[in-house]
Amino acid sequence: MRTAPPSQCDTRPRGPLRVDAIVIGRNEGTRLLACLDSLAGQVQRIIYVDSGSTDGSVAQAEARGAEVVALDMSRPFTAARARNTGLQHLGVSGTPGLVQFIDGDCVLDTGWLAQATDFLAHHPDVAVVCGRRRERAPEASVYNWLCDQEWNTPIGETRACGGDALMRRDALLAVGGYRDTLIAGEEPELCVRLRHAGWRIWRLDHEMTLHDAQMFRFSQWWNRTRRAGHAFAEGAFLHGAPPERHWVTETRRAIVWGALLPLLILLSAIVSPLFAAAVALLYPLQFLRLSRRMRPIAAFYSVLGKCPEALGVIEFHLNRLRGSQRDLIEYK
C-alpha cells in the first residue's frame, strides 16, 4: 500500500524522530573506521553492509559496534542492492524513523543530523534531505576536484540526491526501496518514484559528508564517467517519457557529442577533409561556450567526458538488446 505524504500545509514539529544509519562498503580500511566513528553517538543503530571485503573490514566494523551484514556476492553487486539489504536488516518499526545512508569512504559532519532532522520534523512532505558533500583532498588531483565540483548542487528543493542522504524510512519502503539492478544512478531513479508519489526532495545549505575519492589516474575518471553514461541511458529508458524526461537530455548529449560527431568527422575525413575539419571545430566552440559558466578545466573535461559517457550509453543498450545485465563499472 502506498503511503501518501502529509499535507504540505502541515508544518508542525513532529517530535523526536529515530535515526538509524546504513553504511555500505568494501575494503575501505581506515576510511570505514572514520565513517563509523563519525556516526557513533549520533544514531540509534549502525548497519554496515559489506560486499566481500578482504581487508578485515568486517571484524573492525563489529569491534566498532556496527551490525554487520554480509552481502550475498553470488549475485551481481550493486550499491542499490547493498542499501536495500541494509534496510531489510533494519526491519520495520512502528515508530516513524529516518535512515542516514552513507558510503563507507565518507565521514558525517557533526552538525548535519541536527539540522537535517529538524528540517524533516518541520516539513512532513519532504522525504529526503541532503547537504554539501565535499571531497577530502580536491587539490590532490584534477579528478578529485571535478568530484568536488560535481557535488556542489543548488540549494533548495531539488529533483534528486546522491548516495549520502537522510530519508524517511516509511516513504522509502512505500515506493519499494532502491532498484536493485541499477549499477549507478540509483538515487536519482529512487527520487523519481518518490516525487511521483507526492514527496519532495531538498538540499540544505549545510555541510553533510566528507568524501575520499582517491582518484589520481585518468583511467579512473574515464571509467567513472563511462558509468555515468550507462546510468543516463538506463534512467532515460526507465523514466524518459514525458513529463519526467529523466536523463533524456544527458543521454542525447552523450550520443551526439561522444559518438555521432566523432563518427561524422571520421567518415567525412575520407571524402572531404575540409568538411571534417569544420565539424571538428564544434568541439573548441563548445569548450569556449562552457568556459563562460565554469572554469576552463571543468569545461575541458565536460567536453571530453562525452566520449566515455557515449560508451556507457551504447553498453547499456547493447546489453539490453542481448537481455543481459552489465556488471558494476568500478573506478577504484
N, C-alpha and C positions, 0 to 999 in steps of 0.2 A: 504494500500500500504506500502510495506517495505521501510524504509529509509536506504539507504546504507551509511556506514561510509565513511568519506572523505579519500582521498589518504593518506597512511602512510608517503609519502614523503613530504606532505604539512604540515609543522610545523610552519607556520607563526602565530603570535598572532592574535586572533580573536576579540580583543577589550573586553570591559567590558561585562561580562555575568551576567544576572539577576540570583539571588539566592533566592529561597524560601525554607521554611523548613516544613517538615511534622513530627509531633510528635505523637506517639501512646502511650496509657497508660490506666491503670485502678487502682484506689485507690493508687496512688503513693505518695500522700501527699506532704510533703516538698521537696521530690526528684523532683517532677514535677515542682514546683516553681523554683528550682535551674536550672532545664533544660531550662525552658522558659527564665529565666534571662540571661542564657549564650548565648541565641540566639538573645536577644534584641539588636537592632542596627547593627547586622551583616547580617540580611536577610531582604528581602522586606516584605514577608508575613509569618506568622507562623500559620499553620493549625494544630490544636490539635484534634485528633480523639479519643474520649473517648468511652471505651467499658463497660458501665454500672457502673461507679464509684458511690459510696455511701458516700464518704468522703469529699464532697464539691469541688472536683477537677474541675468540670465544671465552677462553679462560680469563683473560684480562677484563672482559666486559662483566663476566659473572662476579669477579672479585670487586668490581665497582658497584655491585648491587643491581645490575640490569637483569631483566628477564630475557634470556637468550632463546631465540627461535632459529633453528637451522632450516634454511630454505631448501626445499626439495630440488636438488640440482639435476634430477633425471629429466626434468622438463626445461625448455629454454628459459634462460634467465631474463627477466625484465625488472626494472625498478618498480614498475606498476604492480607486478605480482608480489614483490617483496613487501610493498606497503600494504597491499590487501592482506597478506599473511599476517602482518603485524596487527591489523585491525581485527582479524579473526581471533587472534590470541588475546587481544584486549577484551573481547566479548562485548555483550550488550548489557548496559546497566540501566536501571530505572531512573537514574539521575542524569539530567541533561549534562553532557560533558563536551569538552573540547580536546582536540588532538593536535599537538605540535609535531609536524613532520619535519625532519631534519636529516640531511645526509651526513654520513659518518666523517666526512672531511671538512665539516663546518663546526663552528663554535657559536653558541647562542649568546647574544648580547644580554647583559644582566638586567637591563631595564625593559626589554622587549615584552615579556609576558604581561607585566603590569599594565602597560599601555594597550596591548592588543586585547586582553580580556576585558578591560574597562570599555573599550570601543564596542566589542561584541555585546556586552551587557546592555549598552545603551542603543544598539542598533540590531534588533532582533530579526531584521530581514536580511542581514549580511551573513553569509555562510562561511566566507573565507577572508582572512586578513593576512597581508604580507607586508614586509617593510624593506629596508635597504639591505641587500646582500652585497657585501664588499669582498674584493679579492685581498688576501693577506699580503701579497707581495706583487702589486701591479708593476713595480719598477723592475722586477726580475726578468721579464721578457715581454715582448710586444703582445704575445698571445695571452698572457695573464692580464695585461692592460685591456685588451679587447674584451675579455670576460667581464672585467670590472665595469666597462662602459655599457656592455650589453644589459647588465642588471640594473642600470640606473634608469628605471622606467618612470613615467609620470605619476605624480601623487594624486590620490582621489579614487573615485570609482573607476574600475578598470574591467577588462574582459577576461583576464587570466592571471594566474600566479605561477611561480616557479616551484621547484622541489621543496623549498623551505616555506612553510606556511602554517598558520593556526586555523583549524577548521572545526565547524560544528559536526560532531560525530553523527547525530541523527540525520542531518542533511546529506552527509556523505553516504551513509548506508541506504538512505531512501532512494538515491539515484544509482545504486549498485556499485559504489566504490570506483576505483580506477579500472580502466580497461586493460586487463592482464596482458594482452598480446602486443601492445604498443612498445616498441623498442626505444622510443623517445616521444616527446610532446604529449605525455600522458596527463600532465597537469592542465594545460590549456583545453584538452579534449574533455576532461572532467568538468572544467568550468563552463564549457558549452552546455553540458547537460544540467548543471546546477542553475545556470541562468534561464534555461528553458523551463525549469521547474519553478521559476519565480524568485530565486535567490539572487543576491548581489555579491560582487567581489570588490574588495577595497585594498588599496595600497596606502599605508600610513607613512607619514613623514617621520620615520624613526628607524634607528639602526636595528637590524634584526639578527643577521648572522655574518660571520667572517669565514670566508671560504679559502681553501688552499688547493688551487688548481694544479700547480706544479706542471705547467705546460711550457716547455722550453724548446721543443722541436717543431719544425714546420709540418712534419707528418702528423703530429698530434692535432694541430689546428686543422689540417686537411680532413682527417677522419671525423673530428667533431663537427665540422661544417657539412660533411657528407651526411652524417647522421641527421643534422637539422633538415637537409633537403628531403630525406626519407620521411621525417616527421611531417613536413609541409605537405608532401604528396598524400600521405595516409590520412592526415587531418582533412584535407580537401576532399578526399574520396568519401570519408565518413559524413562530413558536415558541410560540404561545399555548395549545397543547393541554397537558393535564396530562402529567407532573407539573411541567413547566417553567413554564408560565403566564407566559411572558416578556412583560412590559409590559401584561398584560391589565388589571390594576388601574389603572394610569396612564391607559390608554385609556378605561376606563369612567368614571373621574373626570372626564376632559376632556369626554366626551359629556354626562354628567349635569349638571355644573356650568356648562359652557360652551355647551351647546346646548339640552338638554331643558328645564331650568328656565327659561332666558330665554324659550323658546318658550311654555311653560306660562303664564308671567307675562303675556306679550303677549296670548295668546288669552283668558285668563281676565279680563283687564282690560276686555274688551268686554262680558262677561256679568256679572262680579262683581268690581268694583274692590277690594272688601274682601278677597276671597279672594286676589286678585293681590298685594295689599299683605302679606298674611300669608305667602305663599310667598316674597316678596322679602325678608322678614325672615331667611330662611335664610342669606343672604349675610353680614350682620353677625354672626350667630351663629357661622357658620363662621370668620369673621375672629377672633372672640374665642376660639374653641376653639384655633385655630392659634397665637394670640399667647401661649398658655400654654407653648409649647415652642419658640418662635422670636421674634425681635424683631418688633415690630408692623409695621415697614416691609416685612419679608420676608413676613409673613402677608398683608399687603395685596396684594402683587404675586403671591403664590401664588394667592389667590382670583381676582384679575383675570386672571391668566395662563391660567385655564381657557378663556377665550373664544378667544384665538388658538390654543391647543392644540386646541380642538374644530374650528377651521377647518382645521388641519393634518390632523386625523383624517379629516374629510369630504373634503378634497382627495385624500388617498391613495385612499380607497375609490371616489371618482368616477373617478379616473384608472385604477384597477384595472378597473373595470367597462367603461371605454372601451378598455382594452387599451393605454394609453399610459403613458409614464414622465414623472414630474414633473421639470422642471429644478431645479437647485440653488436653494434659497431662501437668498439671501445677505442679510447684515445689515450688511456693511461697504461 
